[in-house]
């Protein structure tokens, strides 16, 4: 039997965003034609699969509605469970930070349409003891604009650009931060319906998060209490959301506990794997 595992709303992922005008027109035409061809291919083949798996409820509903197939099985991209209640000092030790300094973490590839320049611009609006860490800076295609913005604002001492870590070391680094960021512009349905891996890693590490208020991420933030959403994604709004967490120790501790509980109960691979095994 054929199983179609859709880890993205792939056709929508190819949608050209606001920056499309800067792309040479032959490339824009090529991408448009490729998107149409993939859409036809997916429409033709998805109904032949014995089952369809996907990674968020909104994507599952979209696929079922768009292609008139049965509701796909939901299997989230969660990490294997690790008990991180003891916390970690990984980033403070690696970067030589003082105990009173606070760490904002952006985990994952640095790509356009993730409001990363606005994130850098947030730092001057926060207390001097707050620093920003990019973890996975060697991934993606947006390194130079970030470096230029850091230099323009004179933030070299407060922004750290670290390469990605092996999976086995990631949660220890994540657990040593104070606030995690998830900032998706949402120029297409794939972004708006996403459940990024970092969402589950932040919760498993007990790291309170600030995220874009898209349907899936927003629902998790509200139902678990492990994070908050913000709109619009301006430096002022991001700074206010971060400050609301850092300046309220009791609230930060409650979000930390809520994330750990959510990861232990639902958002771990051992729980998700049961759905996969039941399907097969």
RARA-V837580 format. One record per helix or strand of 2 or more residues. SS is the DSSP state (hx for helix, st for strand). FROM is the first residue (numbers start at 1). LEN is the number of residues. If there is no record, write none. Layout:
SS,FROM,LEN
SS,FROM,LEN
This chain:
st,3,4
hx,10,4
hx,18,5
hx,25,24
st,51,4
hx,57,11
st,73,2
hx,90,6
st,102,6
hx,116,10
st,130,6
hx,143,10
st,159,4
hx,167,9
st,179,4
hx,189,4
hx,197,8
st,209,4
hx,215,10
st,227,4
hx,235,12
hx,249,17
hx,269,11
